[in-house]
């Protein structure tokens, strides 16, 4: 539905309901301009975006005064207009205000994944079905690229976590269907470094010129999500299956923050700074508390993890989750924060 197709008379009736609330007047004016003139929110400033969010919140709170059906129609129409510009964090903020918008947002996330895969696959839908059959997940910078929609950087390759029993199946698919061939690492130290992160095997595939690279990462553990026993920062602990999003540190990641457990190489730090992430260290007070503490044993699907279904298959396969005795953890065996209550806490192996 196009925004211009909204019934203007009904919209004016909706507007009158909000005119009684002084705080709503600027937001209603913005909504009116959007509805009547088709203004693109992304051409507006941050204040107008905040007003839009406020208007959505007021619409939900006052849905008993205004027509609930009209409210949802209006918000859904507005959402369709701006959804192609929304980042995942902005969608989450709006979905907290209006539960009925969540299906629209999850559909947009599924679309974003398919659009991203067109860079690497001739048939994204068929590849997503292959991911379902092989229990593979996408990880690393590719997931952040899909969630943030940043235009100033793009991932250099596609990381796919692949269980050992599915490696041959995925390699055969990439070769026979998508035309990928084996490739070597750019430098020997890359392979050595990756094999030290709890990875059983690392298989690089390439296609076309300029080359498109896919890295098939086979974890030592059975679960495809239980990737590393030791990793230097939290920003990459996000995973996309064909139908689910997993974020182990959603509060940090959605704020574009990453907790560094070990000081990474200079080029790694500069990479994340160039992507406009704030780098925090475990030696900074109050930056690694609760679910963001990198020294607490974590599990995919635990209470601090965000699991969001968005595809055609909403049932969560057990193969995507860590088993009960295999935690995902980061960093050292002891917390290094001075006077941290977990200073003597040792995560389970």
C-alpha positions as CSV (number, residue, x, y, z in Angstrom):
1,X,0.0,0.0,0.0
2,X,1.3,3.4,-0.9
3,X,1.2,6.2,1.6
4,X,-0.9,8.4,-0.8
5,X,-3.6,5.7,-0.8
6,X,-4.4,6.4,2.9
7,X,-8.0,7.8,3.2
8,X,-7.4,11.5,3.9
9,X,-10.7,11.9,5.7
10,X,-10.0,9.0,8.0
11,X,-6.5,10.4,8.6
12,X,-7.9,13.8,9.6
13,X,-10.3,12.0,12.0
14,X,-7.2,10.2,13.4
15,X,-5.5,13.5,13.7
16,X,-8.3,15.1,15.7
17,X,-8.0,12.4,18.3
18,X,-4.5,13.4,19.0
19,X,-5.0,17.1,19.0
20,X,-6.2,16.9,22.6
21,X,-2.7,15.9,23.6
22,X,-0.2,18.8,23.6
23,X,2.9,16.6,23.3
24,X,1.4,15.0,20.2
25,X,1.0,18.1,18.1
26,X,4.5,18.2,16.5
27,X,4.4,14.5,15.8
28,X,0.9,14.7,14.3
29,X,2.1,17.6,12.1
30,X,5.0,15.4,10.9
31,X,2.7,12.5,10.2
32,X,0.3,14.7,8.3
33,X,3.2,16.0,6.1
34,X,4.3,12.4,5.5
35,X,0.8,11.3,4.6
36,X,-0.1,14.3,2.4
37,X,3.2,15.0,0.8
38,X,5.1,11.7,0.8
39,X,8.1,13.1,2.7
40,X,11.0,10.7,3.0
41,X,11.9,10.4,6.7
42,X,15.5,9.7,5.8
43,X,15.8,13.1,4.3
44,X,14.7,14.6,7.6
45,X,16.8,15.3,10.7
46,X,17.1,13.2,13.8
47,X,14.5,15.3,15.6
48,X,11.8,14.5,13.1
49,X,12.7,10.8,13.4
50,X,12.3,11.0,17.1
51,X,8.9,12.7,16.6
52,X,7.9,9.9,14.3
53,X,8.7,7.4,17.0
54,X,6.8,9.4,19.5
55,X,3.8,9.5,17.2
56,X,3.9,5.8,16.9
57,X,4.0,5.4,20.7
58,X,1.1,7.9,21.1
59,X,-0.9,6.0,18.5
60,X,-0.5,2.8,20.4
61,X,-1.3,4.4,23.8
62,X,-4.4,6.1,22.4
63,X,-5.7,3.3,20.2
64,X,-8.8,3.1,22.4
65,X,-9.7,6.7,21.5
66,X,-8.9,6.4,17.8
67,X,-10.0,3.5,15.7
68,X,-7.6,0.6,16.4
69,X,-8.1,-0.6,12.8
70,X,-7.3,2.8,11.5
71,X,-4.3,3.1,13.8
72,X,-2.8,-0.2,12.5
73,X,-3.5,0.8,8.9
74,X,-1.8,4.1,9.3
75,X,1.3,2.7,11.1
76,X,1.6,-0.2,8.7
77,X,1.5,2.1,5.8
78,X,4.1,4.4,7.3
79,X,6.2,1.4,8.1
80,X,6.1,0.2,4.5
81,X,7.2,3.6,3.3
82,X,10.4,3.7,5.5
83,X,11.2,0.1,6.1
84,X,13.7,0.0,3.3
85,X,15.7,2.7,5.1
86,X,15.4,1.3,8.7
87,X,18.3,-0.3,10.4
88,X,17.6,-3.3,12.6
89,X,18.0,-1.3,15.8
90,X,15.4,1.3,14.6
91,X,13.0,-1.5,13.7
92,X,13.5,-3.0,17.2
93,X,12.7,0.4,18.7
94,X,9.4,0.7,16.7
95,X,8.4,-2.9,17.4
96,X,8.6,-2.2,21.1
97,X,6.1,0.6,20.6
98,X,3.7,-1.4,18.5
99,X,3.6,-5.2,18.6
100,X,1.6,-5.4,15.4
101,X,4.5,-4.0,13.5
102,X,6.8,-6.9,14.3
103,X,5.6,-9.2,11.4
104,X,6.3,-6.4,9.0
105,X,9.8,-5.9,10.4
106,X,10.7,-9.6,10.3
107,X,9.5,-9.8,6.7
108,X,11.8,-6.9,5.9
109,X,14.7,-8.8,7.6
110,X,14.1,-11.8,5.5
111,X,14.1,-9.6,2.4
112,X,17.3,-8.0,3.5
113,X,19.0,-11.4,3.8
114,X,17.9,-12.4,0.4
115,X,19.1,-9.1,-1.2
116,X,22.5,-9.5,0.5
117,X,22.9,-13.1,-0.7
118,X,22.5,-11.9,-4.3
119,X,26.1,-10.6,-4.1
120,X,27.3,-14.2,-3.7
121,X,24.5,-16.5,-5.0
122,X,22.7,-16.7,-8.3
123,X,19.7,-18.3,-6.5
124,X,19.4,-16.9,-2.9
125,X,16.1,-18.7,-2.2
126,X,17.6,-22.1,-3.1
127,X,20.7,-21.4,-1.0
128,X,18.6,-20.5,2.0
129,X,16.9,-23.9,1.6
130,X,20.3,-25.5,1.5
131,X,21.2,-23.8,4.7
132,X,18.1,-25.3,6.3
133,X,19.0,-28.8,5.2
134,X,22.7,-28.5,6.3
135,X,22.1,-26.5,9.5
136,X,24.5,-23.8,8.4
137,X,24.5,-20.2,9.7
138,X,26.0,-17.0,8.4
139,X,28.3,-15.1,10.9
140,X,30.8,-12.3,11.2
141,X,30.7,-9.0,9.4
142,X,28.1,-10.2,6.9
143,X,25.4,-10.3,9.6
144,X,26.2,-6.8,10.8
145,X,26.1,-5.5,7.2
146,X,22.6,-6.9,6.8
147,X,21.4,-5.5,10.2
148,X,23.0,-2.0,9.9
149,X,22.7,-1.3,6.2
150,X,25.8,0.8,6.4
151,X,26.8,2.3,3.0
152,X,30.4,3.2,3.9
153,X,31.7,-0.4,4.3
154,X,31.0,-3.9,3.1
155,X,32.2,-7.3,4.2
156,X,35.2,-8.7,2.3
157,X,33.8,-12.2,2.3
158,X,30.9,-14.4,3.5
159,X,31.5,-16.5,6.6
160,X,29.4,-19.7,6.9
161,X,29.5,-21.8,10.0
162,X,29.1,-25.4,8.8
163,X,28.8,-28.6,11.0
164,X,31.4,-31.2,10.0
165,X,28.8,-33.6,8.8
166,X,27.5,-31.0,6.4
167,X,30.8,-29.8,5.0
168,X,30.8,-32.1,1.9
169,X,27.2,-31.3,1.2
170,X,27.7,-27.5,1.2
171,X,31.0,-27.7,-0.8
172,X,29.2,-29.8,-3.4
173,X,26.3,-27.3,-3.6
174,X,28.6,-24.3,-4.0
175,X,30.6,-26.1,-6.7
176,X,27.8,-27.7,-8.7
177,X,25.0,-25.0,-8.3
178,X,26.9,-21.7,-7.8
179,X,30.1,-22.4,-9.6
180,X,32.6,-21.9,-6.7
181,X,36.1,-23.4,-6.7
182,X,38.6,-23.9,-3.9
183,X,40.9,-21.0,-3.0
184,X,43.9,-20.4,-0.9
185,X,44.3,-18.0,2.0
186,X,45.7,-14.5,1.2
187,X,48.4,-15.1,3.8
188,X,49.6,-18.1,5.9
189,X,49.0,-16.4,9.3
190,X,45.3,-16.1,8.5
191,X,44.8,-19.9,8.5
192,X,47.0,-20.3,11.6
193,X,45.0,-17.7,13.5
194,X,41.6,-19.1,12.6
195,X,42.6,-22.6,13.5
196,X,43.5,-21.4,17.0
197,X,39.9,-20.2,17.6
198,X,38.3,-23.6,18.2
199,X,37.9,-24.2,14.5
200,X,38.3,-27.7,13.2
201,X,38.6,-26.8,9.5
202,X,38.6,-23.7,7.4
203,X,37.7,-24.0,3.7
204,X,37.8,-21.0,1.4
205,X,35.8,-20.9,-1.9
206,X,36.0,-18.3,-4.7
207,X,34.0,-17.3,-7.7
208,X,34.3,-14.8,-10.6
209,X,36.5,-11.8,-11.1
210,X,36.9,-9.8,-9.0
211,X,36.8,-12.8,-6.7
212,X,33.9,-13.4,-4.3
213,X,35.1,-15.4,-1.3
214,X,33.1,-17.7,0.9
215,X,34.7,-19.1,4.0
216,X,33.3,-22.4,5.3
217,X,34.1,-22.6,9.0
218,X,33.8,-26.0,10.7
219,X,33.7,-25.7,14.5
220,X,35.3,-28.3,16.7
221,X,32.0,-28.6,18.5
222,X,28.9,-30.2,16.9
223,X,26.7,-27.1,17.1
224,X,27.2,-24.7,14.2
225,X,26.6,-21.7,16.4
226,X,29.0,-22.7,19.1
227,X,31.8,-21.3,17.1
228,X,34.7,-20.3,19.2
229,X,35.8,-21.0,22.8
230,X,37.8,-17.8,22.8
231,X,37.3,-14.7,20.7
232,X,38.6,-11.1,21.2
233,X,35.4,-9.1,21.0
234,X,31.6,-9.3,21.1
235,X,30.5,-7.5,17.9
236,X,30.8,-10.6,15.8
237,X,28.8,-12.9,18.0
238,X,25.7,-12.6,15.8
239,X,24.4,-15.4,13.5
240,X,21.8,-15.7,10.8
241,X,20.3,-19.0,9.9
242,X,17.9,-19.2,6.9
243,X,15.0,-18.3,9.3
244,X,16.4,-17.0,12.6
245,X,18.6,-14.2,13.9
246,X,20.8,-14.9,17.0
247,X,22.5,-12.0,18.8
248,X,24.5,-13.0,21.9
249,X,25.1,-9.4,23.0
250,X,22.2,-7.5,21.6
251,X,22.4,-4.5,24.0
252,X,26.0,-3.8,23.0
253,X,25.6,-4.6,19.3
254,X,22.5,-2.5,18.8
255,X,24.3,0.5,20.4
256,X,27.3,-0.1,18.0
257,X,29.5,-1.0,20.9
258,X,31.9,-3.9,21.3
259,X,33.7,-5.1,24.3
260,X,37.3,-6.1,23.6
261,X,38.5,-8.9,25.8
262,X,42.0,-9.2,24.3
263,X,43.6,-6.3,22.5
264,X,43.2,-7.2,18.8
265,X,45.7,-6.3,16.1
266,X,45.9,-2.7,15.1
267,X,44.2,-3.3,11.8
268,X,41.3,-5.0,13.5
269,X,40.7,-2.1,15.8
270,X,40.9,0.4,12.9
271,X,38.4,-1.7,11.0
272,X,35.8,-1.5,13.7
273,X,36.4,2.1,14.4
274,X,36.0,2.8,10.7
275,X,32.6,1.1,11.0
276,X,31.7,3.6,13.7
277,X,31.7,1.1,16.6
278,X,32.8,2.2,20.0
279,X,35.5,-0.1,21.4
280,X,35.3,-0.8,25.1
281,X,37.6,-2.9,27.2
282,X,36.9,-5.2,30.1
283,X,39.1,-2.9,32.3
284,X,36.5,-0.1,32.0
285,X,34.0,-0.2,34.9
286,X,30.4,-0.9,34.2
287,X,30.8,-1.7,30.6
288,X,30.7,-5.5,30.8
289,X,28.0,-6.2,33.4
290,X,25.1,-8.7,33.2
291,X,24.7,-10.4,29.9
292,X,27.5,-8.3,28.4
293,X,30.1,-9.8,30.7
294,X,32.5,-11.7,28.4
295,X,33.6,-14.0,31.2
296,X,30.2,-15.5,31.9
297,X,29.5,-18.8,30.2
298,X,26.8,-18.2,27.6
299,X,24.5,-20.3,25.5
300,X,22.8,-19.6,22.2
301,X,19.1,-19.0,23.2
302,X,19.8,-18.1,26.8
303,X,18.0,-15.2,28.6
304,X,20.5,-12.6,27.4
305,X,20.4,-13.8,23.8
306,X,18.1,-12.3,21.2
307,X,16.5,-15.0,19.0
308,X,14.2,-13.6,16.3
309,X,12.4,-15.8,13.8
310,X,11.8,-14.1,10.5
311,X,11.6,-16.7,7.7
312,X,9.2,-19.4,6.5
313,X,10.2,-21.9,9.1
314,X,9.7,-20.7,12.7
315,X,10.6,-24.0,14.4
316,X,14.1,-23.7,15.9
317,X,16.3,-26.8,15.1
318,X,18.3,-28.2,18.0
319,X,21.3,-28.2,15.7
320,X,21.5,-24.4,15.9
321,X,21.7,-24.4,19.7
322,X,24.6,-25.1,22.0
323,X,24.3,-28.3,24.0
324,X,23.8,-28.0,27.7
325,X,27.5,-28.7,28.5
326,X,29.1,-26.6,25.8
327,X,29.0,-22.9,26.6
328,X,30.0,-20.0,24.3
329,X,32.5,-17.9,26.2
330,X,34.9,-15.1,25.4
331,X,38.3,-14.1,26.8
332,X,40.4,-15.1,29.7
333,X,39.6,-17.6,32.4
334,X,39.6,-14.8,35.0
335,X,38.0,-11.4,35.0
336,X,40.6,-8.6,34.9
337,X,38.3,-5.7,36.1
338,X,39.5,-4.4,39.4
339,X,37.2,-5.3,42.3
340,X,34.9,-7.1,39.9
341,X,32.7,-9.6,41.9
342,X,33.6,-12.2,39.2
343,X,37.3,-11.7,39.6
344,X,37.7,-15.3,40.8
345,X,34.9,-16.7,38.6
346,X,36.1,-19.3,36.2
347,X,33.7,-20.2,33.4
348,X,33.1,-23.9,32.7
349,X,35.2,-25.4,30.1
